[in-house]
Every structure is written in C-alpha cells, then in structure tokens.
Amino acid sequence: MSRLSRPPLAAVAAAVLVLAGCTTPFGAKTGPREPAGAGKPGAAPNWRDCPETAKDLVGRTPPNMRFECATIAVPRDWQPGATGGASGSGTAPATGATAPGPAGTFEISLVRIRSTKQHDRIGSLLINPGGPGGSGVDTAVYLSFGTAFGGLPDAVTQRFDIVGFDPRGVKRSSPVKCLSDAELDANFGYEPDPEPGAEFDGLVALDKKIGAACGAKYPDQLGLFSTEQAARDIDAIRSAVGDQKLTYLGYSYGTLLGATYAQLFPRNVRAMVLDGAVDPKQDAVAGSESQAKGFEKAFDNFGRWCARTPAKCPIAPDARAAVTDVLNKARVSPVRGSGGREATAGWIFYAIVSSLYTESGWEQLAGAVEQLEGGNPTGVFKLADQYAERDPNGHYSNQFDANLAVNCADQRERPSPEQARELQTKWRAKYPLFGPPLAVGLLSCTYWPGKPDPYPTGKAVGAPPILVVGTTGDPATPYEQTQRLADMLGVGTVLTWEGEGHTAYPQTVCIADAVDAYLVDLTVPPAGKRCPGR
C-alpha cells in the first residue's frame, strides 16, 4: 500500500506482538553481534547462543527454548551474466557461482530456535513473514512464544527446529538502506489521492528523487535483490542447516518466495505451507487493483462491525462517513501532535491500512478516529507508525527500502504517470478509499534504475503436495488469489479460513490442526476443506 511499492504483506509478527501484549523496541540490538560463519559461499555456519535476540525484541525469552544465531555467505548473483541477474530458467546452479569474498557475497542472518522438549526431530521449519522486507528472524522469535501468545503450537515446535532468516537486503542481512527518514516521512504523509497538477507532479518528483538516491548508492546491485535470487538463498540455508529437504512456512509475500523456490528446486521440497497467497501471474496493475478491492471489502466489514457493536465503535453507526470526514478535514487543516507533527491525510490513510490487517485492529481504528475528531492524533500516529516501522524519534527500519528494492527488481513492466492518472480516476469510482492510493502507488518503480529480474511463473514439477491457505476476509492478499496460486503450481491443495484479517495459521484450532498434521505427518487436508471464522 506504500507509494514506494506494493504494501508489506506481513502481519504475523505484529499480530503476535498484539496478542503477547508487547511492543517492539525500535533500534534495539538484534541478531549476531559479529558475523558467524560468514565467508565463502557454502561454508558451514558457526552457531552461537543468542538469547538476547528474544530479550531485545520482546523483553524476555520464552520458556524451554534455546536460541542460536549465525550468518552464512551467499553469492550476490547466483547466475552472473544472465540478463537482470537470475534467468528464471528453473535450474539450480552450483553454490558459489560468483567470486568468493566480501565483494561477491551477501551475508544472510539466521536464528535457530530449539525446544528443550524436542523429540523425534523431523528437521528445520524455515519461516518467512512476507513483505518483502519483513524479518524472518524477528518472526521466528515471536512465533516461538507458543499458542498462548499467537505463536506456533507445541506439536510443531517440539518436532522441528524453528529457523528464521532475514532475506538478502533485509535488516541484518546485508541491508539495503537508501531512503532518509525525511523522504519516508514525505512518502507516508503525502496526499493519498493527489489532484492533477502540482500535487500529482510533486508525487512524481518524490518518486524520482527516491529512485535517484537508491541508484546512486547501489549502482550495480539493485537487480540482485529479486525474489528469484532470494529463493536460491533459501536452498543454501536448507543445506546449511543440514536438511536434505526443505520444510517451509511462508506468509503473504513469503508465498511468492516459497512458490519460486518450489519451481526452482521442486525435488528439494519436503512440505510447504503458503498462507496468504500471492498470485505470481498477475502484473503490477492487476495486483494493485486486487488489493484495492480487498481493502475496500475489509473496510466495509469494519463498517458493518461498527454498526453492530456501537459500544466498541465510537464512530458508529456510519464509520465510512466518519473516516471520510477526518480525511477531508486533514486536507484543509491537519491536526498537530506533539513536536508539531501533522496528521495529514496520508498518515490517516496508513493508520486505516494498518488497522485492517487484523480484526483486533478495528477497535483501535475506531478509537483513533474518535481521538482525532477531538483534536488528538496520537492513535492515528500509533497505527501508522506500526505499519511504517517508524520509531518515536522519527527513525525508520529498512523495511521499505528493501520492499522497494525487491518489488522493483521483480517487476517486468513499469506504468507511466499517464497510466497511473487514468487508473486513479477509474479506481476512485470503484474503490473510493483505496483505489486512488494504489493507482498512484504504481509509480513507485517507474523511475527505479535497477534492472528487472522477474521470477518464474510455472508449475512445480516433481514437488510434493503444497498446502495453500487462504482467508476469505484477507485485505492484502485477497482470497481469490489462493486457488490461482495452487493451480499455477500444479500440486497445490487449498485450505480455507472463513475469517477476517491477513493470513490464517495458527488463528483457530481447525486451521492449526490441519496445518500441523501436514507439517508433521505430511497429511494433506481433503480438497475443499473450510474452517469457520471462530
């Protein structure tokens, strides 16, 4: 949903934090303090104890869990000489395809979490939370706290090592960072539905500035942050942790990453859960319209909830009218918060987006809008900053730098300003709240200097059954994409959750039991299995 690119699609970590009653201390130390196992591609990782990884994220470690950290080196380019980087051919080259040493490698940060009650170990469960730009190290930590806090069931944590990784360019793994805090503030605070003329031209100028800054800092590397390159890194991780075959849990964008791996290395897959499916065959325009439709539907569901439960929704009975009103007022006279920060229409818009990733965010949104009507923007900033990974001091993580780098490396075609303007008008009529921002968001990659390296979109020939999980009320990866991904892979089985929010596992007993049985025993749910929302 960011104007920089498609939205970061990971909600798992945020959901677990909400359930755990914790907050992430931005800027905290995480991961290895020094490279461990880095060097030549293919070198075995040197694991070290790292309980501080959990303590720095959530203030404590979960009981009966041991944390180990390491880094491995991977080639920056797995297929040097191919156009745009990797070829998309579906063949697996030998590890170490580029010159060894720091100039030719990226470092990939790993965390391995092992239960002291582990028995009958199956192997490792590799986690990716989505984004692109989400930290798998952080998410593995959150999920290790168990079902009482929205984490993984004992049935899984007692049979697998839980392994999280930050993909190339993300957080601890040779992070790409080329956007200043001021540029990110300008991006998120900008008018979400800019008028033709100076307002629209200002957005174009901001996109050009961002592209130029990233191109200047990474002149020959931007194409190397693609999904296919990251999928090849996953096979290096599989080898590094000693697994003959991969067991994988990918959320949201992580479904695209997992699907790419399954095409490249189908015979290296043991089991794969893809939750919150991305349709790899849709282009940027189709993907953005799908999300506009999905978020509009989710907002309508929020509005109906408000009307049904006015005691919990102070902006009832007409939530859409209340939200539209505060957006329009912000365009004329934005409310000022502490330090003079203004709650512009852009910040309000991202607060809305943030709240729709989980049903538990609905009450937060209603309260934030009521506060804003009373002249207090605190709730709006809290929701928006949670989405943007902006800390109280105005500093950002590199989530959106990585998000932009990966999405633009993947994108085959880049719409022009004229196309974006046309779609902005067309989608405003169909999706009044979310259509225009997603239309102008298509400009994120228009002025990006890196070469494209699109991922493959074929069948995973030779792979075992892959479980594709979809949520009927998912705003970010609408349910319609679930069957499309399963059909594309040719070995996909769909599991449906009739619930709200982004991603499903392990939200309910029905979903958790089905996924656990698949991960542990390779028992595939019956075709057409559906789980109720509660």
FIROPA-967367 format. One line per 5 residues: number of its first residue (from 1); for each residue x, y, z of C-alpha. Coordinates in steps of 0.2 Angstrom, whole numbers, plus 5000, padded with zeros to 4 digits. Example, Ala and Ser with C-alpha at 12.3 -4.5 7.8 and 13.67 -1.06 7.14 Angstrom:
# residues 2
1) 5062/4978/5039 ~ 5068/4995/5036
***
This chain:
# residues 534
1) 5000/5000/5000 ~ 5015/5011/5001 ~ 5018/5023/4987 ~ 5035/5015/4987 ~ 5028/4999/4981
6) 5015/4986/4985 ~ 5012/4985/5004 ~ 5022/4975/5015 ~ 5011/4960/5017 ~ 5017/4953/5033
11) 5006/4954/5048 ~ 5011/4939/5058 ~ 5024/4947/5069 ~ 5013/4962/5073 ~ 4998/4950/5077
16) 5009/4940/5089 ~ 5015/4956/5097 ~ 4997/4962/5100 ~ 4992/4945/5107 ~ 5008/4945/5118
21) 5004/4962/5125 ~ 5022/4968/5120 ~ 5029/4981/5109 ~ 5045/4981/5098 ~ 5059/4992/5105
26) 5064/5001/5089 ~ 5083/5002/5087 ~ 5086/4988/5099 ~ 5101/4976/5096 ~ 5096/4960/5087
31) 5104/4946/5079 ~ 5123/4941/5079 ~ 5135/4954/5086 ~ 5148/4949/5074 ~ 5147/4938/5058
36) 5147/4920/5062 ~ 5151/4908/5048 ~ 5152/4922/5035 ~ 5165/4920/5022 ~ 5165/4909/5006
41) 5148/4903/5000 ~ 5144/4885/5006 ~ 5154/4887/5022 ~ 5146/4879/5037 ~ 5138/4891/5049
46) 5146/4894/5066 ~ 5131/4894/5078 ~ 5132/4904/5094 ~ 5119/4906/5109 ~ 5109/4922/5107
51) 5095/4923/5120 ~ 5097/4942/5118 ~ 5088/4941/5101 ~ 5072/4937/5110 ~ 5075/4949/5125
56) 5079/4963/5114 ~ 5063/4961/5104 ~ 5050/4957/5117 ~ 5059/4959/5134 ~ 5061/4941/5138
61) 5064/4924/5132 ~ 5050/4910/5130 ~ 5052/4896/5142 ~ 5060/4880/5136 ~ 5068/4887/5121
66) 5086/4889/5116 ~ 5091/4902/5103 ~ 5106/4901/5092 ~ 5112/4913/5078 ~ 5123/4913/5063
71) 5126/4920/5047 ~ 5130/4912/5030 ~ 5138/4919/5014 ~ 5129/4918/4998 ~ 5134/4924/4980
76) 5127/4941/4977 ~ 5122/4934/4959 ~ 5118/4916/4958 ~ 5119/4917/4939 ~ 5131/4930/4934
81) 5130/4936/4916 ~ 5111/4932/4915 ~ 5100/4947/4910 ~ 5095/4956/4925 ~ 5103/4943/4937
86) 5095/4926/4938 ~ 5087/4919/4922 ~ 5071/4911/4929 ~ 5075/4895/4920 ~ 5071/4884/4934
91) 5088/4876/4935 ~ 5098/4876/4951 ~ 5116/4881/4948 ~ 5131/4876/4959 ~ 5133/4885/4975
96) 5147/4898/4974 ~ 5143/4904/4957 ~ 5152/4920/4959 ~ 5169/4926/4965 ~ 5171/4922/4984
101) 5174/4935/4997 ~ 5165/4951/5003 ~ 5165/4959/4986 ~ 5155/4944/4979 ~ 5144/4939/4993
106) 5129/4944/5004 ~ 5128/4939/5022 ~ 5111/4930/5027 ~ 5107/4931/5046 ~ 5099/4916/5054
111) 5091/4911/5070 ~ 5088/4893/5076 ~ 5076/4890/5090 ~ 5075/4873/5098 ~ 5063/4867/5111
116) 5071/4859/5126 ~ 5056/4847/5125 ~ 5060/4842/5107 ~ 5058/4824/5102 ~ 5058/4814/5087
121) 5065/4828/5077 ~ 5060/4830/5059 ~ 5071/4844/5054 ~ 5070/4863/5052 ~ 5055/4873/5049
126) 5060/4888/5039 ~ 5050/4904/5041 ~ 5047/4919/5030 ~ 5034/4933/5036 ~ 5032/4942/5019
131) 5034/4960/5015 ~ 5045/4960/5005 ~ 5056/4967/5019 ~ 5049/4958/5034 ~ 5062/4950/5046
136) 5061/4931/5047 ~ 5072/4932/5062 ~ 5060/4943/5072 ~ 5045/4932/5066 ~ 5053/4916/5071
141) 5056/4924/5089 ~ 5038/4929/5090 ~ 5031/4913/5085 ~ 5042/4903/5097 ~ 5031/4910/5112
146) 5018/4897/5109 ~ 4999/4897/5106 ~ 4995/4907/5122 ~ 5003/4922/5113 ~ 4998/4918/5095
151) 5013/4908/5091 ~ 5016/4890/5085 ~ 5009/4875/5093 ~ 5019/4863/5103 ~ 5015/4850/5090
156) 5027/4859/5078 ~ 5040/4867/5090 ~ 5043/4850/5098 ~ 5047/4842/5082 ~ 5056/4855/5072
161) 5070/4867/5074 ~ 5062/4884/5070 ~ 5073/4894/5058 ~ 5071/4912/5054 ~ 5081/4921/5041
166) 5082/4939/5035 ~ 5082/4939/5016 ~ 5095/4947/5007 ~ 5094/4966/5009 ~ 5083/4965/5025
171) 5088/4971/5042 ~ 5103/4960/5047 ~ 5106/4953/5030 ~ 5117/4965/5020 ~ 5103/4978/5022
176) 5099/4990/5008 ~ 5096/5007/5015 ~ 5095/5022/5003 ~ 5080/5031/5010 ~ 5081/5045/5023
181) 5069/5047/5037 ~ 5064/5064/5029 ~ 5060/5055/5012 ~ 5050/5042/5021 ~ 5040/5055/5031
186) 5036/5064/5015 ~ 5031/5047/5007 ~ 5019/5042/5020 ~ 5012/5059/5024 ~ 5009/5064/5006
191) 4991/5066/5000 ~ 4985/5048/4995 ~ 4974/5054/4981 ~ 4984/5069/4973 ~ 4975/5081/4962
196) 4981/5084/4944 ~ 4994/5097/4943 ~ 5006/5102/4956 ~ 5000/5089/4969 ~ 5002/5074/4957
201) 5018/5081/4950 ~ 5025/5083/4967 ~ 5022/5064/4970 ~ 5031/5060/4954 ~ 5046/5071/4959
206) 5047/5062/4976 ~ 5047/5045/4967 ~ 5061/5052/4955 ~ 5071/5058/4970 ~ 5070/5041/4979
211) 5075/5031/4963 ~ 5090/5043/4960 ~ 5096/5041/4978 ~ 5095/5022/4978 ~ 5103/5021/4961
216) 5117/5032/4967 ~ 5121/5021/4982 ~ 5118/5004/4974 ~ 5123/5007/4955 ~ 5126/4989/4951
221) 5117/4979/4964 ~ 5098/4984/4964 ~ 5093/4970/4952 ~ 5101/4957/4964 ~ 5088/4959/4977
226) 5075/4950/4967 ~ 5064/4936/4973 ~ 5072/4923/4962 ~ 5089/4927/4970 ~ 5082/4926/4987
231) 5074/4909/4983 ~ 5091/4902/4978 ~ 5097/4909/4995 ~ 5084/4898/5003 ~ 5092/4882/4996
236) 5109/4887/5003 ~ 5100/4889/5020 ~ 5092/4872/5018 ~ 5110/4865/5015 ~ 5117/4875/5029
241) 5105/4868/5042 ~ 5108/4850/5036 ~ 5091/4846/5029 ~ 5090/4835/5014 ~ 5073/4843/5010
246) 5065/4859/5015 ~ 5050/4862/5026 ~ 5044/4879/5024 ~ 5031/4891/5031 ~ 5028/4907/5021
251) 5016/4921/5024 ~ 5010/4933/5011 ~ 5024/4938/5000 ~ 5033/4923/5008 ~ 5020/4913/4997
256) 5028/4920/4982 ~ 5045/4917/4988 ~ 5041/4899/4993 ~ 5032/4896/4976 ~ 5048/4902/4967
261) 5058/4890/4977 ~ 5046/4876/4973 ~ 5048/4879/4954 ~ 5067/4881/4955 ~ 5070/4866/4967
266) 5054/4855/4967 ~ 5063/4839/4972 ~ 5071/4848/4987 ~ 5054/4851/4995 ~ 5048/4840/5009
271) 5032/4851/5014 ~ 5027/4869/5011 ~ 5013/4880/5018 ~ 5009/4896/5009 ~ 4997/4906/5019
276) 4990/4922/5012 ~ 4993/4918/4994 ~ 5000/4930/4981 ~ 4996/4926/4963 ~ 5013/4926/4954
281) 5005/4928/4937 ~ 4996/4945/4940 ~ 5005/4960/4934 ~ 5008/4976/4945 ~ 4991/4984/4939
286) 4981/4968/4942 ~ 4989/4966/4959 ~ 4986/4983/4965 ~ 4968/4983/4959 ~ 4966/4966/4968
291) 4972/4974/4984 ~ 4961/4990/4982 ~ 4946/4978/4981 ~ 4952/4968/4996 ~ 4955/4983/5007
296) 4938/4991/5002 ~ 4929/4974/5006 ~ 4939/4974/5023 ~ 4934/4992/5027 ~ 4916/4988/5023
301) 4917/4973/5035 ~ 4924/4985/5048 ~ 4909/4997/5045 ~ 4897/4983/5047 ~ 4905/4978/5063
306) 4904/4996/5069 ~ 4885/4997/5066 ~ 4883/4980/5075 ~ 4893/4984/5090 ~ 4892/5003/5094
311) 4898/5001/5112 ~ 4915/4996/5105 ~ 4915/5008/5090 ~ 4913/5026/5095 ~ 4912/5032/5077
316) 4896/5021/5074 ~ 4884/5020/5065 ~ 4892/5026/5049 ~ 4911/5023/5050 ~ 4914/5027/5032
321) 4907/5044/5034 ~ 4917/5047/5049 ~ 4933/5042/5041 ~ 4930/5051/5025 ~ 4926/5067/5036
326) 4943/5066/5045 ~ 4952/5064/5029 ~ 4944/5079/5021 ~ 4947/5090/5036 ~ 4965/5084/5036
331) 4967/5090/5019 ~ 4962/5108/5024 ~ 4969/5109/5042 ~ 4978/5094/5049 ~ 4978/5091/5067
336) 4995/5094/5075 ~ 5003/5082/5088 ~ 5017/5083/5099 ~ 5033/5091/5091 ~ 5022/5099/5078
341) 5020/5083/5068 ~ 5004/5085/5057 ~ 4991/5071/5055 ~ 4989/5073/5036 ~ 4978/5063/5025
346) 4992/5052/5021 ~ 4996/5047/5039 ~ 4977/5044/5042 ~ 4976/5033/5027 ~ 4991/5022/5033
351) 4983/5021/5050 ~ 4967/5014/5042 ~ 4978/5002/5032 ~ 4987/4996/5047 ~ 4971/4993/5057
356) 4964/4981/5043 ~ 4977/4968/5044 ~ 4969/4960/5059 ~ 4952/4961/5066 ~ 4958/4966/5083
361) 4964/4982/5074 ~ 4946/4988/5071 ~ 4943/4994/5088 ~ 4960/5003/5088 ~ 4955/5012/5072
366) 4938/5017/5079 ~ 4946/5024/5094 ~ 4960/5033/5084 ~ 4947/5042/5073 ~ 4937/5047/5088
371) 4953/5054/5096 ~ 4957/5064/5080 ~ 4940/5071/5079 ~ 4943/5078/5097 ~ 4960/5085/5091
376) 4972/5071/5097 ~ 4981/5062/5083 ~ 4990/5050/5095 ~ 4980/5035/5090 ~ 4982/5039/5071
381) 5001/5040/5073 ~ 5002/5024/5083 ~ 4994/5014/5070 ~ 5003/5022/5055 ~ 5020/5021/5063
386) 5017/5002/5067 ~ 5014/5000/5048 ~ 5029/5010/5043 ~ 5041/5004/5056 ~ 5044/5022/5062
391) 5050/5024/5080 ~ 5046/5038/5092 ~ 5061/5048/5087 ~ 5056/5048/5068 ~ 5068/5034/5063
396) 5064/5020/5051 ~ 5069/5002/5049 ~ 5075/4997/5032 ~ 5058/4988/5029 ~ 5053/4999/5015
401) 5070/5001/5007 ~ 5070/4983/5005 ~ 5052/4982/5000 ~ 5055/4994/4986 ~ 5071/4986/4980
406) 5063/4968/4979 ~ 5047/4974/4971 ~ 5055/4984/4958 ~ 5068/4970/4954 ~ 5053/4958/4951
411) 5043/4970/4941 ~ 5043/4967/4922 ~ 5034/4982/4917 ~ 5033/4999/4925 ~ 5017/5010/4922
416) 5019/5028/4916 ~ 5012/5043/4925 ~ 4998/5044/4912 ~ 4993/5026/4915 ~ 4993/5029/4934
421) 4982/5045/4932 ~ 4970/5036/4921 ~ 4968/5022/4934 ~ 4967/5034/4948 ~ 4951/5041/4941
426) 4944/5024/4936 ~ 4948/5016/4953 ~ 4941/5030/4963 ~ 4924/5026/4956 ~ 4925/5008/4961
431) 4936/5008/4976 ~ 4934/5026/4983 ~ 4945/5024/4999 ~ 4959/5013/4992 ~ 4959/5014/4974
436) 4967/5031/4971 ~ 4982/5027/4983 ~ 4985/5010/4975 ~ 4984/5018/4957 ~ 4997/5032/4961
441) 5007/5019/4971 ~ 5011/5011/4954 ~ 5023/5025/4951 ~ 5035/5018/4964 ~ 5045/5008/4952
446) 5043/5019/4936 ~ 5059/5029/4940 ~ 5069/5015/4948 ~ 5086/5012/4940 ~ 5089/4994/4943
451) 5087/4981/4930 ~ 5072/4969/4932 ~ 5074/4951/4936 ~ 5056/4943/4936 ~ 5053/4927/4945
456) 5046/4911/4936 ~ 5028/4908/4934 ~ 5026/4889/4931 ~ 5022/4873/4938 ~ 5032/4865/4952
461) 5035/4849/4943 ~ 5041/4835/4954 ~ 5036/4844/4970 ~ 5025/4835/4983 ~ 5008/4842/4988
466) 5009/4860/4994 ~ 4997/4867/5006 ~ 4990/4885/5000 ~ 4980/4893/5014 ~ 4968/4907/5011
471) 4957/4919/5022 ~ 4940/4924/5015 ~ 4942/4942/5023 ~ 4960/4945/5019 ~ 4963/4963/5013
476) 4981/4962/5007 ~ 4981/4945/4998 ~ 4963/4943/4993 ~ 4956/4926/4994 ~ 4953/4924/4975
481) 4972/4923/4973 ~ 4973/4907/4984 ~ 4966/4895/4970 ~ 4976/4904/4957 ~ 4992/4900/4966
486) 4988/4882/4969 ~ 4983/4880/4951 ~ 4999/4888/4945 ~ 5010/4876/4955 ~ 5000/4861/4949
491) 5002/4852/4966 ~ 4993/4865/4977 ~ 4979/4860/4989 ~ 4968/4874/4996 ~ 4964/4876/5014
496) 4951/4890/5018 ~ 4948/4900/5033 ~ 4932/4909/5034 ~ 4939/4923/5044 ~ 4945/4941/5044
501) 4962/4949/5043 ~ 4978/4944/5034 ~ 4984/4926/5035 ~ 4976/4911/5045 ~ 4989/4900/5053
506) 4988/4897/5068 ~ 4972/4908/5071 ~ 4960/4894/5076 ~ 4960/4876/5081 ~ 4953/4870/5065
511) 4967/4879/5054 ~ 4981/4874/5067 ~ 4976/4856/5067 ~ 4976/4854/5048 ~ 4992/4863/5045
516) 5001/4854/5060 ~ 4996/4837/5053 ~ 5003/4842/5036 ~ 5019/4849/5043 ~ 5022/4834/5055
521) 5014/4819/5046 ~ 5013/4826/5028 ~ 4994/4823/5029 ~ 4986/4834/5016 ~ 4969/4841/5021
526) 4954/4835/5010 ~ 4951/4845/4995 ~ 4939/4860/4998 ~ 4942/4859/5017 ~ 4935/4875/5025
531) 4937/4881/5043 ~ 4925/4893/5052 ~ 4930/4910/5057 ~ 4929/4907/5076
***
